[in-house]
């Protein structure tokens, strides 16, 4: 059982790899469950594989959220031009009010 844990540790990605892109863990690359006579010990690898499945589900969801949150071309255009348009509108308003004050 101890050898199984060491094999799993070697085959899992490191924390730096996980947090950089949150890639899925391929269950095929993990070692097979060890042959253990005690039923309680057999539950440990099964529970671990269940947790890997939960992790993979979360990784897929994270990837889809990151993909959905990226700005499209029209959104990028608006982000860059909106401050410019706002400054022109404010300048025009100030010019109009200043001209009305001088005339009035």
C-alpha positions as protocol buffer text, in pm:
chain_id: "A"
residue {
  index: 1
  type: UNK
  ca { x: 0 y: 0 z: 0 }
}
residue {
  index: 2
  type: UNK
  ca { x: 287 y: 238 z: 80 }
}
residue {
  index: 3
  type: UNK
  ca { x: 438 y: 179 z: -263 }
}
residue {
  index: 4
  type: UNK
  ca { x: 106 y: 269 z: -420 }
}
residue {
  index: 5
  type: UNK
  ca { x: 107 y: 605 z: -239 }
}
residue {
  index: 6
  type: UNK
  ca { x: 463 y: 674 z: -355 }
}
residue {
  index: 7
  type: UNK
  ca { x: 369 y: 588 z: -715 }
}
residue {
  index: 8
  type: UNK
  ca { x: 66 y: 815 z: -696 }
}
residue {
  index: 9
  type: UNK
  ca { x: 274 y: 1099 z: -558 }
}
residue {
  index: 10
  type: UNK
  ca { x: 526 y: 1068 z: -840 }
}
residue {
  index: 11
  type: UNK
  ca { x: 260 y: 1061 z: -1110 }
}
residue {
  index: 12
  type: UNK
  ca { x: 47 y: 1351 z: -986 }
}
residue {
  index: 13
  type: UNK
  ca { x: 136 y: 1698 z: -1114 }
}
residue {
  index: 14
  type: UNK
  ca { x: 315 y: 1929 z: -874 }
}
residue {
  index: 15
  type: UNK
  ca { x: 143 y: 2229 z: -720 }
}
residue {
  index: 16
  type: UNK
  ca { x: 318 y: 2468 z: -960 }
}
residue {
  index: 17
  type: UNK
  ca { x: 185 y: 2268 z: -1255 }
}
residue {
  index: 18
  type: UNK
  ca { x: -166 y: 2251 z: -1111 }
}
residue {
  index: 19
  type: UNK
  ca { x: -203 y: 2620 z: -1033 }
}
residue {
  index: 20
  type: UNK
  ca { x: -56 y: 2742 z: -1360 }
}
residue {
  index: 21
  type: UNK
  ca { x: -330 y: 2603 z: -1583 }
}
residue {
  index: 22
  type: UNK
  ca { x: -539 y: 2370 z: -1362 }
}
residue {
  index: 23
  type: UNK
  ca { x: -506 y: 2077 z: -1602 }
}
residue {
  index: 24
  type: UNK
  ca { x: -693 y: 1754 z: -1551 }
}
residue {
  index: 25
  type: UNK
  ca { x: -530 y: 1447 z: -1398 }
}
residue {
  index: 26
  type: UNK
  ca { x: -543 y: 1150 z: -1633 }
}
residue {
  index: 27
  type: UNK
  ca { x: -663 y: 852 z: -1429 }
}
residue {
  index: 28
  type: UNK
  ca { x: -497 y: 616 z: -1678 }
}
residue {
  index: 29
  type: UNK
  ca { x: -154 y: 744 z: -1570 }
}
residue {
  index: 30
  type: UNK
  ca { x: -220 y: 665 z: -1205 }
}
residue {
  index: 31
  type: UNK
  ca { x: -111 y: 327 z: -1070 }
}
residue {
  index: 32
  type: UNK
  ca { x: -364 y: 47 z: -1039 }
}
residue {
  index: 33
  type: UNK
  ca { x: -525 y: -14 z: -704 }
}
residue {
  index: 34
  type: UNK
  ca { x: -311 y: -244 z: -491 }
}
residue {
  index: 35
  type: UNK
  ca { x: -435 y: -587 z: -391 }
}
residue {
  index: 36
  type: UNK
  ca { x: -510 y: -547 z: -20 }
}
residue {
  index: 37
  type: UNK
  ca { x: -695 y: -808 z: 188 }
}
residue {
  index: 38
  type: UNK
  ca { x: -846 y: -560 z: 438 }
}
residue {
  index: 39
  type: UNK
  ca { x: -1171 y: -402 z: 317 }
}
residue {
  index: 40
  type: UNK
  ca { x: -1100 y: -74 z: 495 }
}
residue {
  index: 41
  type: UNK
  ca { x: -772 y: -33 z: 312 }
}
residue {
  index: 42
  type: UNK
  ca { x: -938 y: -107 z: -24 }
}
residue {
  index: 43
  type: UNK
  ca { x: -1162 y: 194 z: 27 }
}
residue {
  index: 44
  type: UNK
  ca { x: -865 y: 433 z: 38 }
}
residue {
  index: 45
  type: UNK
  ca { x: -764 y: 401 z: -331 }
}
residue {
  index: 46
  type: UNK
  ca { x: -1129 y: 409 z: -439 }
}
residue {
  index: 47
  type: UNK
  ca { x: -1189 y: 726 z: -240 }
}
residue {
  index: 48
  type: UNK
  ca { x: -873 y: 874 z: -390 }
}
residue {
  index: 49
  type: UNK
  ca { x: -997 y: 801 z: -743 }
}
residue {
  index: 50
  type: UNK
  ca { x: -1331 y: 962 z: -655 }
}
residue {
  index: 51
  type: UNK
  ca { x: -1145 y: 1273 z: -540 }
}
residue {
  index: 52
  type: UNK
  ca { x: -949 y: 1277 z: -865 }
}
residue {
  index: 53
  type: UNK
  ca { x: -1280 y: 1271 z: -1053 }
}
residue {
  index: 54
  type: UNK
  ca { x: -1406 y: 1565 z: -843 }
}
residue {
  index: 55
  type: UNK
  ca { x: -1084 y: 1750 z: -915 }
}
residue {
  index: 56
  type: UNK
  ca { x: -1117 y: 1687 z: -1289 }
}
residue {
  index: 57
  type: UNK
  ca { x: -1476 y: 1814 z: -1283 }
}
residue {
  index: 58
  type: UNK
  ca { x: -1361 y: 2133 z: -1109 }
}
residue {
  index: 59
  type: UNK
  ca { x: -1072 y: 2173 z: -1353 }
}
residue {
  index: 60
  type: UNK
  ca { x: -1311 y: 2150 z: -1650 }
}
residue {
  index: 61
  type: UNK
  ca { x: -1544 y: 2406 z: -1490 }
}
residue {
  index: 62
  type: UNK
  ca { x: -1251 y: 2637 z: -1417 }
}
residue {
  index: 63
  type: UNK
  ca { x: -1134 y: 2612 z: -1777 }
}
residue {
  index: 64
  type: UNK
  ca { x: -1481 y: 2695 z: -1912 }
}
residue {
  index: 65
  type: UNK
  ca { x: -1509 y: 2995 z: -1676 }
}
residue {
  index: 66
  type: UNK
  ca { x: -1169 y: 3127 z: -1784 }
}
residue {
  index: 67
  type: UNK
  ca { x: -1265 y: 3084 z: -2149 }
}
residue {
  index: 68
  type: UNK
  ca { x: -1599 y: 3261 z: -2097 }
}
residue {
  index: 69
  type: UNK
  ca { x: -1441 y: 3551 z: -1911 }
}
residue {
  index: 70
  type: UNK
  ca { x: -1200 y: 3647 z: -2188 }
}
residue {
  index: 71
  type: UNK
  ca { x: -1295 y: 3967 z: -2367 }
}
residue {
  index: 72
  type: UNK
  ca { x: -1402 y: 3956 z: -2728 }
}
residue {
  index: 73
  type: UNK
  ca { x: -1279 y: 4204 z: -2990 }
}
residue {
  index: 74
  type: UNK
  ca { x: -1582 y: 4437 z: -2960 }
}
residue {
  index: 75
  type: UNK
  ca { x: -1547 y: 4438 z: -2581 }
}
residue {
  index: 76
  type: UNK
  ca { x: -1178 y: 4527 z: -2606 }
}
residue {
  index: 77
  type: UNK
  ca { x: -1262 y: 4805 z: -2852 }
}
residue {
  index: 78
  type: UNK
  ca { x: -1519 y: 4950 z: -2610 }
}
residue {
  index: 79
  type: UNK
  ca { x: -1280 y: 4928 z: -2316 }
}
residue {
  index: 80
  type: UNK
  ca { x: -1018 y: 5130 z: -2502 }
}
residue {
  index: 81
  type: UNK
  ca { x: -1248 y: 5384 z: -2669 }
}
residue {
  index: 82
  type: UNK
  ca { x: -1501 y: 5447 z: -2388 }
}
residue {
  index: 83
  type: UNK
  ca { x: -1268 y: 5672 z: -2182 }
}
residue {
  index: 84
  type: UNK
  ca { x: -1180 y: 5870 z: -2493 }
}
residue {
  index: 85
  type: UNK
  ca { x: -1546 y: 5919 z: -2585 }
}
residue {
  index: 86
  type: UNK
  ca { x: -1628 y: 6018 z: -2228 }
}
residue {
  index: 87
  type: UNK
  ca { x: -1351 y: 6279 z: -2222 }
}
residue {
  index: 88
  type: UNK
  ca { x: -1477 y: 6424 z: -2552 }
}
residue {
  index: 89
  type: UNK
  ca { x: -1833 y: 6441 z: -2415 }
}
residue {
  index: 90
  type: UNK
  ca { x: -1719 y: 6617 z: -2098 }
}
residue {
  index: 91
  type: UNK
  ca { x: -1502 y: 6860 z: -2297 }
}
residue {
  index: 92
  type: UNK
  ca { x: -1794 y: 6939 z: -2527 }
}
residue {
  index: 93
  type: UNK
  ca { x: -2025 y: 6996 z: -2231 }
}
residue {
  index: 94
  type: UNK
  ca { x: -1775 y: 7228 z: -2061 }
}
residue {
  index: 95
  type: UNK
  ca { x: -1726 y: 7420 z: -2386 }
}
residue {
  index: 96
  type: UNK
  ca { x: -2103 y: 7457 z: -2433 }
}
residue {
  index: 97
  type: UNK
  ca { x: -2163 y: 7582 z: -2078 }
}
residue {
  index: 98
  type: UNK
  ca { x: -1868 y: 7822 z: -2098 }
}
residue {
  index: 99
  type: UNK
  ca { x: -1996 y: 7964 z: -2429 }
}
residue {
  index: 100
  type: UNK
  ca { x: -2348 y: 8012 z: -2288 }
}
residue {
  index: 101
  type: UNK
  ca { x: -2207 y: 8196 z: -1986 }
}
residue {
  index: 102
  type: UNK
  ca { x: -2009 y: 8435 z: -2210 }
}
residue {
  index: 103
  type: UNK
  ca { x: -2314 y: 8505 z: -2428 }
}
residue {
  index: 104
  type: UNK
  ca { x: -2549 y: 8545 z: -2136 }
}
